[in-house]
């Protein structure tokens, strides 16, 4: 199941469980994990993209190690809410992950990278440190937004 509907995703996981958040970029995949009760998200690993099969294998290993029950994938919409070429690429990525038999929630990520960048600048992190951390922090921001919506919806 791939959905943008929080209620449908929540219904697919009536007992909760750990979620894996993904910020899928062209060069990296930022990952984040949340607790089984969907209270807080934390940055996890940064996967340097190679071939899809290798990227997927790394994600499958993480899913198994962390006993993940569902995926939250950031959906990069245009500012007006329409699809972009990156949106289509992310949807294709989600379809290619669907055979894992985990529910997949596509979450609007329009402001995630900008919000994370602003926070890191406020913390006075160097440009190099920001570049190193932005994708997994964006994944955490995406996942936190999704679990907050799941908790209130």
C-alpha positions as CSV (number, residue, x, y, z in Angstrom):
1,X,0.0,0.0,0.0
2,X,1.3,3.4,-1.0
3,X,-0.8,6.4,0.3
4,X,-0.8,10.1,1.0
5,X,-3.7,9.6,3.4
6,X,-2.7,9.6,7.1
7,X,-5.8,7.7,8.2
8,X,-5.3,4.9,5.7
9,X,-1.6,4.5,6.8
10,X,-2.5,4.6,10.5
11,X,-5.2,1.9,9.8
12,X,-2.7,-0.3,8.1
13,X,-0.6,-0.2,11.3
14,X,-3.2,-0.5,14.1
15,X,-0.5,-1.6,16.6
16,X,2.0,1.1,15.7
17,X,5.6,0.0,15.3
18,X,8.9,1.6,14.3
19,X,8.8,3.7,11.1
20,X,11.6,4.5,8.7
21,X,11.6,8.0,7.2
22,X,13.4,8.6,3.9
23,X,14.6,11.7,2.2
24,X,15.3,10.3,-1.3
25,X,17.7,12.5,-3.2
26,X,19.6,11.9,-6.4
27,X,23.0,11.4,-4.6
28,X,21.9,10.2,-1.2
29,X,19.1,8.8,0.8
30,X,18.7,10.3,4.3
31,X,17.1,8.0,6.8
32,X,15.5,8.5,10.2
33,X,13.7,6.2,12.7
34,X,11.0,6.7,15.2
35,X,9.9,4.8,18.2
36,X,7.1,2.2,18.1
37,X,4.7,4.6,19.8
38,X,5.3,7.3,17.1
39,X,6.4,10.0,19.5
40,X,9.8,11.2,18.2
41,X,12.0,10.8,15.1
42,X,15.8,10.7,15.1
43,X,18.2,10.9,12.3
44,X,19.8,7.5,11.4
45,X,22.0,6.7,8.4
46,X,23.0,8.4,5.2
47,X,23.0,6.1,2.2
48,X,25.2,7.2,-0.7
49,X,23.2,6.2,-3.8
50,X,24.7,3.8,-6.2
51,X,22.4,1.4,-8.1
52,X,18.9,0.9,-7.0
53,X,19.4,-2.8,-6.1
54,X,22.3,-1.9,-3.8
55,X,20.4,1.0,-2.2
56,X,17.4,-1.2,-1.6
57,X,19.5,-3.9,-0.1
58,X,20.9,-1.4,2.4
59,X,17.4,-0.2,3.2
60,X,16.2,-3.8,3.6
61,X,19.0,-4.5,6.0
62,X,18.2,-1.4,8.1
63,X,14.5,-2.4,8.1
64,X,15.3,-5.8,9.4
65,X,17.8,-4.6,12.0
66,X,15.4,-2.0,13.4
67,X,12.2,-4.1,13.0
68,X,10.5,-1.4,10.9
69,X,6.8,-1.8,10.3
70,X,6.2,1.1,7.8
71,X,8.0,3.6,5.6
72,X,7.5,7.4,5.4
73,X,8.9,8.8,2.2
74,X,9.3,12.6,1.7
75,X,7.3,13.7,-1.4
76,X,9.0,16.7,-3.1
77,X,6.1,18.6,-4.5
78,X,6.3,22.0,-6.2
79,X,5.5,25.0,-4.0
80,X,2.0,25.1,-5.5
81,X,1.4,21.5,-4.6
82,X,1.8,20.0,-8.1
83,X,4.1,17.2,-9.1
84,X,7.6,17.9,-10.3
85,X,10.0,15.6,-12.1
86,X,11.5,14.7,-8.7
87,X,8.0,13.9,-7.4
88,X,7.6,11.4,-10.2
89,X,11.0,9.9,-9.4
90,X,10.1,9.6,-5.7
91,X,6.8,7.9,-6.6
92,X,8.7,5.5,-8.8
93,X,11.1,4.8,-5.9
94,X,8.1,4.1,-3.6
95,X,6.5,1.7,-6.2
96,X,9.9,-0.1,-6.3
97,X,9.8,-0.5,-2.5
98,X,6.2,-1.7,-2.4
99,X,7.3,-5.4,-2.8
100,X,8.6,-5.2,0.8
101,X,5.0,-5.5,2.0
102,X,5.3,-2.5,4.3
103,X,2.8,0.3,4.2
104,X,4.3,3.4,2.6
105,X,3.2,6.9,3.5
106,X,4.2,9.7,1.1
107,X,4.6,12.9,3.1
108,X,4.8,16.4,1.7
109,X,8.4,17.5,2.2
110,X,8.3,20.9,0.5
111,X,9.9,22.8,3.4
112,X,12.0,20.1,5.1
113,X,15.5,20.9,3.7
114,X,15.0,24.7,4.1
115,X,13.8,24.2,7.7
116,X,16.8,22.0,8.5
117,X,19.2,24.3,6.8
118,X,17.9,27.3,8.8
119,X,18.2,25.4,12.1
120,X,21.8,24.3,11.4
121,X,22.7,27.9,10.4
122,X,21.2,29.1,13.7
123,X,23.4,26.6,15.4
124,X,26.4,28.0,13.6
125,X,27.4,24.8,11.9
126,X,30.0,25.1,9.1
127,X,28.9,24.6,5.5
128,X,30.8,21.3,5.4
129,X,29.0,20.0,8.6
130,X,25.6,21.2,7.2
131,X,26.2,19.3,3.9
132,X,27.2,16.2,5.8
133,X,24.0,16.2,7.9
134,X,21.3,17.8,5.9
135,X,19.7,14.7,4.3
136,X,19.4,12.6,7.4
137,X,18.1,15.6,9.4
138,X,15.6,16.3,6.6
139,X,14.5,12.7,6.8
140,X,14.0,13.2,10.6
141,X,12.0,16.4,9.9
142,X,9.9,14.6,7.4
143,X,9.3,11.6,9.7
144,X,8.5,13.9,12.7
145,X,5.9,15.8,10.6
146,X,4.3,12.6,9.5
147,X,4.1,11.0,13.0
148,X,2.7,14.3,14.4
149,X,0.0,14.1,11.7
150,X,-0.7,10.4,12.5
151,X,-1.0,11.2,16.2
152,X,-3.5,14.0,15.7
153,X,-5.5,12.6,12.8
